[in-house]
Amino acid sequence: MKTLITGGSGYIGSHMAVKLIEEGHEVVLFDNLSNSYLNSIDAIKEITKYKPLFIKGDIKSTLNLDDLFSKNSFDNVIHFAAYKAIGESVKYPLKYYENNILGSINLLKVMQKYGVKDLVFSSSASVYGEADKIPITEECIKNPTNPYGKSKLAFEEILEDIVTSENIFNVASLRYFNPIGAHETGILGESPVVPYNIMPVIADVLMGRKKSLEIFGNDYPTDDGTCVRDYLHVQDLVEGHLAALSYIKENKGISTFNLGTGVGTSVMELIRKFEEITYKKIDIEFSPRRMGDVPVLYTCPNKALKVLNWETKRSLNDMCEDTWRWLKNNPNGFNF
C-alpha cells in the first residue's frame, strides 16, 4: 500500500516510515519542518536502504495539500502533523487551534476529494484531562485541561460527525500516552527543533547544552510529588499504528484506542532510571506547576490488546537504553 505520513520527518512520523518500509509498503512524507530536520530522511534511508519521497508542505495550506494529492494516489493516511507542547498551547492557543483543527479539516477535505478513505489519527491521552478514574479506559470522561488536548478532542469529535454523516471514512483514533525511546540501531531518535518533551530536554542537560532539568511541580498528590505518566517505546507505538491500519481495512466507521503500557512512572522515577543506564547525574531544579498538567495519567490498554492484538513489548529500561544509544551516536541530534 501507499501511505501518506503527515509530520513524516518528525519523531514518530520517521519511526513510522521505517516500520512501513520494512513491511514492504511505499510511503510519502509530508512536513513543514517547523519542528523537525530533513536529516531524519537520511536516517530512514540508512536503516531501510530506501529513501522515501519527502514533500515539504503545510496542512494549513489547501494548495499544498491539493498539489500533494493530485500527484500521488494514496491508499491511506497516518496523520501526525500537529503542534504538541502543552505549555506552549496554553500560551498560544490560536496557534494550536489553527494548525491542529483547521489544518486537519483541510486534510479531511482533500482526502474526500481524492477518494482516500482510511485514516489513522494521532490523538492524545491529554483529551482525558484529570481523568475520573485510573487507569484510564476509552470510556472515561473527556475533559482536557489545555488547548492542546482540546484541539485533539475537537478533531476527534469532527471525525465522529463526518463518519456518522457521510459514512465514507474509516478511522482509527489513537490516544497515546508518552512516547520516548529511539530506534534500536541508534540511527534514528527524537530530535525536535525546540525541545518540549522530557527526553530531548534531558539530552540537553547530559550534552551540556543546559545546566539542569526543570521539573514543573514537586507537590502533586503522587508518591514523590512529581507527575506520573505512562511512558511507552516509540517502536511499540508505531507497531500500534500498523495494527490500526490493518484493522480499519476490514472494519468500517471510527474506532478509538488507548496506546500505552498500563504502568505509571513518575518524572523522578524516569530520571533515576536514565541515570542508572547512563551512569551520569542529571541535575534538576523544581519550578511551580505548569498550567494544563494533571497529576496522574496512565492507561488501561486492554481494548487495544483485545481488538488490535497489540501490546507493548519494550520496558522502561529499553526506552532509556535506546535513547542513550541514540544520544551517544548523535549528541546534537539531527541539528548538524
C-alpha positions in Angstrom: 0.0 0.0 0.0 1.0 3.6 -0.4 0.7 5.7 2.8 0.9 9.4 3.3 2.5 10.3 6.6 1.8 13.9 7.7 4.5 15.1 10.0 6.6 12.5 8.4 10.1 13.9 9.2 9.2 14.2 12.9 10.0 11.9 15.8 7.1 9.5 15.5 6.5 10.0 11.8 10.1 9.0 10.9 9.9 5.9 13.0 6.5 5.0 11.4 8.1 5.4 8.0 10.9 2.9 8.9 8.3 0.4 10.1 6.1 0.7 7.0 9.1 0.4 4.6 10.3 -2.7 6.5 6.9 -4.2 6.0 7.2 -3.6 2.2 5.0 -0.5 1.9 5.6 2.7 0.0 5.5 6.0 2.0 5.4 9.7 1.2 6.4 12.1 3.9 4.8 15.5 4.2 6.1 18.0 6.7 6.6 21.8 7.0 9.9 21.2 9.0 8.7 23.6 11.8 10.0 21.2 14.5 12.0 18.6 12.6 15.0 18.2 10.4 15.5 16.8 6.9 18.4 14.7 8.2 15.8 12.3 9.6 15.1 11.2 6.0 18.7 10.2 5.5 18.5 8.2 8.8 15.4 6.4 7.4 17.4 5.5 4.3 20.4 4.4 6.3 18.2 1.9 8.3 16.0 0.7 5.4 18.3 1.2 2.4 15.4 3.1 0.8 14.9 6.9 0.7 11.2 7.8 0.8 9.7 10.7 -1.1 9.7 13.8 1.0 7.5 16.8 0.1 7.7 20.0 2.1 4.3 21.5 2.8 1.9 22.6 5.4 -1.5 21.1 6.3 -2.8 24.7 6.8 -2.3 25.2 3.0 -5.1 23.8 0.9 -2.9 24.5 -2.2 -0.1 22.4 -0.7 -2.4 19.5 0.1 -4.2 19.6 -3.3 -0.9 19.5 -5.1 0.2 16.6 -3.0 -2.9 14.5 -3.6 -3.1 15.4 -7.3 0.3 13.9 -7.9 0.0 10.8 -5.7 -2.5 8.0 -5.3 -2.7 7.2 -1.6 -4.3 4.1 0.0 -4.4 5.6 3.4 -3.1 8.5 5.6 -1.4 8.5 9.0 -1.9 12.0 10.4 0.8 13.1 12.9 1.2 16.7 11.8 0.4 18.8 14.9 1.7 21.2 17.5 2.0 19.2 20.7 3.5 21.2 23.6 1.1 21.6 26.5 2.7 24.7 28.0 3.1 26.4 24.6 -0.6 25.6 23.8 -1.6 27.5 27.0 0.4 30.5 25.9 -0.6 30.4 22.2 -4.0 28.7 21.9 -4.8 30.1 18.5 -1.7 28.6 17.0 -2.8 25.2 18.2 -6.4 25.5 17.1 -5.5 26.8 13.7 -3.0 24.0 13.0 -4.5 21.1 14.8 -8.1 21.7 13.9 -8.2 23.8 10.8 -5.2 22.1 9.2 -6.7 18.7 10.0 -10.0 19.7 8.4 -8.1 20.7 5.3 -6.6 17.2 5.2 -10.1 15.6 5.5 -11.4 17.7 2.7 -8.6 16.8 0.3 -8.9 13.1 1.3 -12.6 13.3 0.5 -11.9 15.0 -2.8 -9.5 12.3 -4.0 -11.3 9.3 -2.5 -8.9 8.4 0.2 -11.0 6.8 3.0 -8.6 5.2 5.5 -7.1 7.4 8.2 -5.2 6.7 11.4 -5.2 9.8 13.6 -2.6 10.7 16.1 -4.7 11.8 19.1 -3.5 12.1 22.7 -4.2 11.0 26.3 -4.5 14.7 27.1 -8.1 14.5 25.9 -9.0 12.9 29.2 -7.6 15.8 31.3 -7.8 14.9 35.0 -9.5 11.5 34.4 -12.4 10.4 36.6 -10.7 7.1 37.2 -7.2 5.5 36.9 -6.2 3.5 34.9 -7.9 5.3 32.0 -10.1 3.5 29.7 -11.6 4.7 26.4 -14.9 5.3 28.1 -13.5 7.7 30.7 -14.9 11.3 30.6 -13.0 13.6 28.2 -12.2 16.8 29.9 -8.9 18.3 28.6 -7.2 20.9 30.7 -5.2 22.7 28.0 -5.6 23.9 24.4 -3.5 21.1 23.0 -5.8 18.4 24.5 -8.9 20.5 23.5 -7.6 20.6 19.9 -7.2 16.9 19.7 -10.6 16.2 21.2 -12.3 18.7 18.9 -10.9 16.9 15.8 -11.9 13.5 17.3 -15.5 14.9 17.5 -15.3 16.2 14.0 -14.2 12.8 12.8 -17.1 11.1 14.6 -19.5 13.6 13.0 -18.1 13.1 9.5 -18.1 9.3 9.8 -21.7 9.3 11.0 -23.0 11.7 8.4 -21.0 10.7 5.3 -20.1 7.1 6.1 -17.1 7.3 3.7 -14.1 7.4 6.1 -12.7 4.5 8.1 -10.8 6.0 11.1 -8.7 4.8 14.0 -8.1 7.5 16.6 -5.2 6.5 18.7 -4.9 8.2 22.1 -1.4 7.6 23.1 0.4 8.5 26.3 4.1 9.5 26.5 6.3 8.1 23.7 10.0 8.0 24.4 13.0 5.9 23.2 14.6 5.6 19.8 15.3 3.1 17.0 17.4 0.2 18.4 20.1 0.9 15.8 20.8 4.3 17.4 20.5 5.9 13.9 17.0 7.5 14.4 15.6 9.2 17.5 13.9 12.2 18.9 15.4 15.5 17.6 13.0 18.4 17.7 14.0 21.9 16.7 12.5 23.2 20.0 12.6 20.6 22.8 9.4 20.4 24.8 9.2 16.6 25.7 11.2 15.3 28.6 13.8 13.2 26.8 15.2 15.9 24.5 15.4 18.2 27.5 17.3 15.6 29.5 19.5 15.2 26.4 20.3 18.9 26.5 21.4 18.6 30.1 23.5 15.5 29.5 25.2 17.0 26.5 26.0 20.3 28.3 23.5 22.5 26.4 21.5 23.2 29.6 22.7 23.3 33.2 19.8 21.5 34.7 16.4 19.8 34.0 13.5 21.9 35.0 10.7 19.9 36.6 7.3 21.6 36.8 5.9 20.8 40.2 7.0 18.6 43.1 3.8 18.9 45.1 1.4 16.7 43.2 -0.5 14.1 45.1 1.9 11.3 44.0 4.5 9.3 45.9 7.4 11.6 45.1 5.4 14.8 44.3 6.1 14.7 40.5 3.7 13.9 37.7 3.0 10.2 36.9 2.9 9.3 33.2 2.6 6.2 31.0 5.8 6.1 29.0 5.9 3.8 26.0 8.6 3.0 23.5 8.2 4.7 20.1 8.8 1.4 18.4 5.8 -0.1 20.3 3.8 2.9 19.3 4.4 2.6 15.6 3.6 -1.0 15.7 0.2 0.0 17.2 -0.4 2.3 14.2 0.4 -0.6 11.9 -2.1 -2.8 13.7 -4.7 0.1 13.4 -4.1 0.4 9.7 -4.8 -3.3 9.3 -7.9 -3.0 11.4 -9.6 -0.2 9.5 -9.1 -2.0 6.2 -11.6 -4.6 7.4 -13.7 -2.5 9.9 -15.7 0.5 8.7 -16.5 3.6 10.7 -14.5 5.0 13.6 -12.7 3.3 16.4 -10.7 4.7 19.3 -7.9 3.1 21.2 -5.6 4.0 24.1 -2.0 3.1 23.4 0.2 2.7 26.5 1.8 0.2 28.8 -0.7 0.5 31.6 2.1 1.3 34.0 2.6 4.7 35.7 6.1 6.1 36.1 6.8 9.4 37.8 9.1 12.0 36.3 11.6 11.4 39.1 11.5 7.6 38.5 12.2 8.2 34.8 15.2 10.4 35.7 16.6 7.9 38.2 16.3 5.1 35.6 18.1 7.2 33.0 20.8 8.0 35.5 21.2 4.2 36.1 21.5 3.5 32.4 23.9 6.3 31.6 26.0 6.4 34.8 25.5 10.1 34.7 24.0 12.6 37.2 21.1 14.7 35.9 20.9 18.0 37.7 17.4 19.1 38.3 15.6 22.2 39.5 11.9 22.4 40.6 9.6 25.1 39.3 6.0 25.8 40.1 3.4 23.6 38.4 2.8 24.2 34.8 -0.7 25.2 33.7 -2.6 22.4 32.0 -0.7 19.5 33.6 -2.5 16.8 35.5 -1.1 14.7 38.3 -1.6 11.1 37.1 -2.1 9.8 33.5 -1.8 6.2 32.6 -4.0 3.8 30.6 -5.7 0.5 30.7 -4.5 -1.0 27.4 -7.0 -3.9 27.3 -9.1 -2.7 24.3 -6.0 -2.4 22.1 -4.9 -5.9 23.1 -8.4 -7.4 22.6 -9.3 -5.7 19.3 -5.9 -4.9 17.7 -3.9 -7.8 19.2 -1.4 -5.1 20.2 0.5 -4.7 23.4 3.8 -3.1 24.4 6.9 -5.3 24.3 9.6 -3.0 25.5 10.4 -2.0 29.0 11.3 1.4 30.6 14.9 0.1 30.6 14.7 -0.5 26.9 13.4 3.0 26.4 16.3 4.6 28.3 18.9 2.3 26.7 17.8 3.0 23.2 17.6 6.8 23.9 21.1 6.7 25.3 22.5 4.8 22.3 20.9 7.4 20.0 22.4 10.3 22.1 25.8 8.8 22.1 25.8 8.4 18.3 24.1 11.7 17.7 25.0 14.2 20.5 23.4 17.1 18.6 20.5 15.1 17.2 19.9 16.0 13.6 21.0 19.5 14.1 24.3 19.3 12.3 
